[in-house]
Amino acid sequence: MLDVLNAIFLAGNLIAQNVNVVARADEDILVQQGVKVYAISMTEQAPAWTDKCKYGGVMVEYARDWPEEQSATGEVLPPEPDKPIGYALILTEERCPEKEARKIFNTDSKFFAPLFGKKFVIREGGPMDTRDYWNQREEHRAKWMPQVLRTIEAEAATNPVAKAFVEEMHARQALSEIAPKQSDQTTPRAPN
């Protein structure tokens, strides 16, 4: 019975892999004064006996710059654009054993842990459950995305991680203009 359950788990995981990526951070990333964009490397969360995919991307500090309605009370909280609340994750590359590397655009976010302060962007082994940004309905997409892209663009002049991200998005955009069939599925509009 356990073998059947494991087979079902693996089959479900493979099917969902095109939309969801559950991965764990490969190392601790410490918060650095004045830095808002960090490189991240993650490994697929999967059974120990499987060959795991590796992921690369960025984590970016963000604040709530949109009004938010509290579902329990109906109260609408005003935006607080100067009060960072967490880190957005954007995975941009997937490298799996025995497969060609592929470009992705999966997102998730994590809030600051109030009890432990803001010492780490993420801890080694910290899990993130990402979703393909383009497979989400518009109303379910992360509200922080425009702000995060602006932050990356603003940091690109002084932060090599942000610069590499911007260059990658510009390259994807240029490629999408050559091959328009894939443009809406792999590339957000690069910041100007």
SVG drawing of the C-alpha trace seen along z (x, -y; Angstrom):
<svg xmlns="http://www.w3.org/2000/svg" viewBox="-17 -55 44 57">
<polyline fill="none" stroke="black" stroke-width="0.4" points="0.0,0.0 2.9,-2.4 4.3,-1.8 1.0,-2.7 0.7,-5.9 4.3,-6.9 3.6,-6.3 0.4,-8.5 2.4,-11.2 5.1,-11.1 2.6,-11.2 0.7,-14.1 3.9,-15.9 5.1,-15.5 1.7,-16.7 1.7,-19.7 5.3,-20.5 4.4,-22.5 2.3,-24.9 3.6,-24.5 7.2,-24.3 7.7,-23.4 11.4,-24.0 13.7,-24.6 16.4,-27.3 19.9,-25.9 21.4,-28.3 20.8,-31.0 20.4,-34.5 21.2,-37.2 19.6,-40.6 22.1,-43.2 21.8,-46.9 20.6,-48.8 20.0,-45.7 16.5,-44.8 17.2,-42.2 18.9,-38.9 19.9,-35.9 18.4,-32.6 19.1,-29.0 16.6,-26.3 16.2,-22.6 12.9,-20.8 11.2,-19.3 10.7,-15.7 11.3,-12.2 14.9,-11.5 15.3,-8.7 14.5,-11.0 16.8,-13.2 15.8,-16.8 15.4,-19.9 17.3,-23.0 15.9,-26.5 17.4,-30.0 15.8,-33.4 15.5,-36.4 14.0,-37.4 12.9,-41.1 11.8,-43.1 8.3,-44.6 5.7,-46.6 2.0,-46.6 1.3,-49.5 -2.3,-48.5 -5.4,-48.8 -6.4,-45.5 -9.8,-44.4 -9.8,-42.3 -12.0,-39.3 -13.1,-38.9 -14.1,-42.5 -14.5,-44.1 -12.2,-46.9 -10.1,-48.3 -6.5,-48.9 -4.8,-51.8 -1.6,-51.1 1.6,-51.3 4.3,-51.7 7.1,-52.7 6.7,-49.7 8.3,-46.5 6.4,-43.4 8.2,-40.5 10.1,-39.1 8.7,-38.2 10.2,-35.2 10.5,-35.0 12.0,-31.7 13.3,-32.2 15.1,-29.1 14.6,-25.3 17.4,-22.8 16.4,-19.1 18.6,-16.1 18.7,-14.7 16.6,-17.6 17.4,-20.9 17.2,-23.9 14.1,-25.9 12.9,-29.4 10.1,-29.8 8.3,-32.6 7.0,-31.2 6.2,-33.4 5.5,-33.3 6.2,-35.5 7.0,-35.2 6.3,-37.7 8.8,-38.8 8.7,-36.6 7.7,-39.2 9.3,-37.1 12.7,-36.8 13.0,-40.1 14.5,-40.6 17.9,-38.9 17.3,-36.5 15.7,-36.8 15.2,-33.0 16.8,-30.2 18.5,-27.2 15.8,-24.6 13.0,-27.2 10.2,-25.9 8.4,-28.0 5.3,-26.8 5.5,-28.8 2.9,-29.0 3.4,-29.8 2.5,-33.5 0.9,-33.2 -1.3,-30.3 -3.0,-32.2 -6.1,-34.2 -5.5,-38.0 -7.3,-38.5 -5.1,-35.8 -1.8,-37.2 0.5,-38.8 -0.4,-42.4 3.3,-43.2 4.5,-42.3 4.5,-45.9 6.3,-47.2 8.9,-44.4 9.7,-44.9 10.2,-48.7 12.5,-47.8 14.5,-45.5 14.8,-48.2 15.8,-50.8 18.5,-48.5 19.9,-47.4 22.5,-50.2 24.2,-49.1 23.1,-45.5 24.5,-42.8 21.6,-40.4 19.0,-43.0 21.0,-43.9 21.1,-40.3 17.4,-39.9 16.6,-43.0 18.9,-41.8 17.2,-38.4 13.7,-39.9 14.8,-42.1 16.3,-39.1 13.1,-37.2 11.1,-40.1 13.3,-40.4 12.9,-36.6 9.1,-36.9 9.0,-39.5 10.7,-37.0 8.5,-34.0 5.2,-35.6 3.5,-32.3 5.5,-31.9 5.7,-35.5 2.7,-35.6 3.7,-32.4 7.4,-33.0 8.0,-36.7 6.6,-39.6 7.1,-43.0 10.7,-44.0 11.0,-47.2 11.8,-50.3"/>
</svg>
